[in-house]
């Protein structure tokens, strides 16, 4: 893979996010807060940092950087890290059935949950939040600023 590709930057960002998510989960586990599912909302900061890093990296390494390459890189980061984290959680839940039972007891539809469904939910949550983060971060990086847009519009009107 070339360093200016979407896949390379998305995979590196995904690995960074995966490491951050696992470290955060293990930290919460060490202090006894792994059963507090509301703390997973803080995962968005880890995901946001990884998506921002991967978009920044591809912008620096790719001369043909555009809006869709940035969104694609952010999505690749989110999906790859979510898949890896879901596999980690799947293995953790299978090796720790007490934790799975705690989740079942706390959640409203807990009777229907299993390790596979929880892993699938993690993939959907991570991919969804990654899409919105990619879109938001690309607003920062897009080439056409409002001033440039207005100047282009004026130039187009003058040339008519």
N, C-alpha and C positions, 0 to 999 in steps of 0.2 A: 504494500500500500504506500502511496505517496503521501508526504506530509501535508499537501495542499488539498487532499480529498476529504469529502464529507465523512466517509467511513472511518478514516484514520482519526480525525479530530473527534468524531462522535464516540468512537470506541475508547479513546483516551479519556474523554470527559466522563463516559459511562463507568469506566473503571474507578475514576476518582470519586464519583457519586456513590458507587457501590461500596467502596471502602468507607466513605463517610457514613452511609446508612448503617452498615454493619457495626462500625465503631459506636455510633449513637445508640443502636439497639443493645449492644453489649454493655455500654455504660449504664443504660436504664436498667438492664438486667442486674448489674452489679450493685446498684443502689436500691434495688427492690421495686422499681417503678414500671417494670415491663408490662404489668397488667393494666396500667393506666393508658387506655387506648387514645385518649385525647391528646397525649403528648406526641402522637404520630403526626399531628398538624405541623410540628416543627421540622418535619422532613422536607417541607417545601423550601426551607432556607438552604438545606444541603443540596437539593435538586437545583435550585436557582443558581447557586454558586457554580455547580458543575456545568450547567447549560451556558451560563455567562462565560466561563473559562473556555469552553469548546468553541463558542461563536467568536470570541475574541481571538482565539488561536487560528481559526480558519481565515478570519479577516486579515490577520497578519501574514499568513503563509500563502494566501491565494490571491493572485493579481486580478482574477476575474470574479471576485467576490460580489455576490448580489443578494437580494432579499431572500430568494428561495433557497440558495445555498445555506444561508444562515438558519432559516427555519428548518431545513432538512438536517443540518448538523445538530441543532437543538433537539429535534425529535429523535434522531438516532441516539443521542446521549440519553434521553429520557427512557426510550424503549429498552436499550441495552442494559442500563443500570436497573431498571424495573424488573426485567427478566432475571438478571443475576440475583437480585435481592429476593425475588419470589422463590427461586430455587433454594436459596439459603434458608428462608423462612419455612419452606416446605420440609426441608430436611430437619430443621430445628423442631417443628411441630410433631413430626413423626418420632423424633427421639425424645421428646418431652410431652407426653400426652396430658400431663397435669396442666401445662400451660394452655393447651388446646381446650381443655375442660373449663379453665378460668374464662377464656374468651367466650365460650358457649354460654356460660352462666351470666355474663355481663351483657351480651348483645341481645337486642330484642328478638331477632330471628336466629338465635344461637343454636336451636335444635337442628337447623338445616345446615349448619356450617361444618366443614371438614377441612383438612389441610389443603386439599386441592382447590377448593372454592376460595379459601382465604388467600392462597397464592394468586389465583386469578384476579381477585379484587385488588391485590397489590399491583399487579401489572396494569390493570385499568386505571387505578388512581394515579400511579406514577406516569403513565403515558398521557393521561388527560392533563395533569398538572404540568407536565413537561411541554405539552403543546401550548398551553396558555403562557407559560414562562418564555418559551421560544418566541412567540408572537410579541409579547411585551418587550423582551430584550431587543428584538429586531427593530422596534420603534426607535430605540436608542442608536442603533447602528445603520439604519437605512441611509442611503446616499442622498436622497432628495429631501432636503430640509424645506420648511415652508418658504423661506426666502428664495431658494432656488426655484421652487415650484412657481411662485409668483413672478419671478423674473422670466421664466420660460413662458408663462401665460402672456405677459406683456410683450415679449418678443414675438410670439406667434400672432398676436393681434396687430402689432405694428407691421408685420410682414404681409398681412392680408390686404 
